[in-house]
Each structure stands twice: as structure tokens, then as C-alpha cells.
């Protein structure tokens, strides 16, 4: 029997008997099946598919918020 991978494009998890099936596709967890709508992490520890599933623009926005608080003055 061959291993079946999660249908989440960014996920590398293998689905098992507990797989969620939606629209004929098997997912390893509800977060993957829902497309990581609010950045929910994958159930598998060490899988970073939620981070990779975010649109690139939102990842840049998030990084900017983390590195440049509005309260800090701009350096001359």
C-alpha cells in the first residue's frame, strides 16, 4: 500500500485512517482542510504548512509588524 499525502499544497504529512475527506481530497487535519484560514497550525508537530499557506503579502506584513513597532522612531 502506498502512502497518501495530505491534499494541503504546503503540507508534507501522510494521511491515515483518521483523514478528513473534503471534495474527494484527503487532509491530515481540519486546519489543512480549511486552508489555514486564520493561520491555524497543522496538527503534526514540526510541520510548517500553515506558515507556507499564508499569502506572501500577509507574511511580509506580519514580519514588518514584528520588526518595526509603531512606537519606535525612524532612525535618521
N, C-alpha and C positions, 0 to 999 in steps of 0.2 A: 504494500500500500504506500502511495506517495504522500508526502506531507503537503498540506494545503496552506498557503499563506493567507494572511488577513487581506481583505479587499481594500483596506485603507492604503492609499498610494504611498504614504510615507512610512508605513509600519513594516516591520520585518518579523513579526510574531507568527507562529504557527497556530492555526485554529484547531480546536479539538472538539470533542462531543458537546461541549458547552457553548459552541459558537452561536452567535446571533446571526440569523439569516434575514436579510432585507433585500427585496428586489432581486432575489436569486443569487445574492453575493453573501459570502460568509465573513463575519468580522469576529475578532478575538474578544471584543468588549463593547459595551454601549457607547463609550466615548468615541471609538473609531467609527462605529455605525452612524453616529450623529455628526461626524465630520469635525469633532473637537470644536463645536460651536463657540464655547466660551473658554477655550484653552484647556479643557479637561484633559488630564494626563491619561495615557494608556494604562491599563491595569498591570501590565508587565513592568516590573522594576527594571530600570535601565533603558527602556525604550523611549526615545525622544520624538516619536512621531507627532505628538501634539505641537511641539515647537516647530517642526518642519512643515506641518499642515497650515500654519498661520500664513496669511499673505505676507509677502516680503515687505510691503509698505508698513504693515502694522508692527512687524518685528523691528523695523528701523525706528518707528515712533516710540515703541517700548524702550529700546536702547537709549534713545535720546532722553526720555523721561528719567531713566535710571542714572544717567551720567551728567545731566545738567539741570539741577533743581532751579526752579524759577526764582528762588530767594538768593541765589548766588549772583553777584555782579559779574558782568562780562569783563574779561581781562583786556587791558589796553594793548 
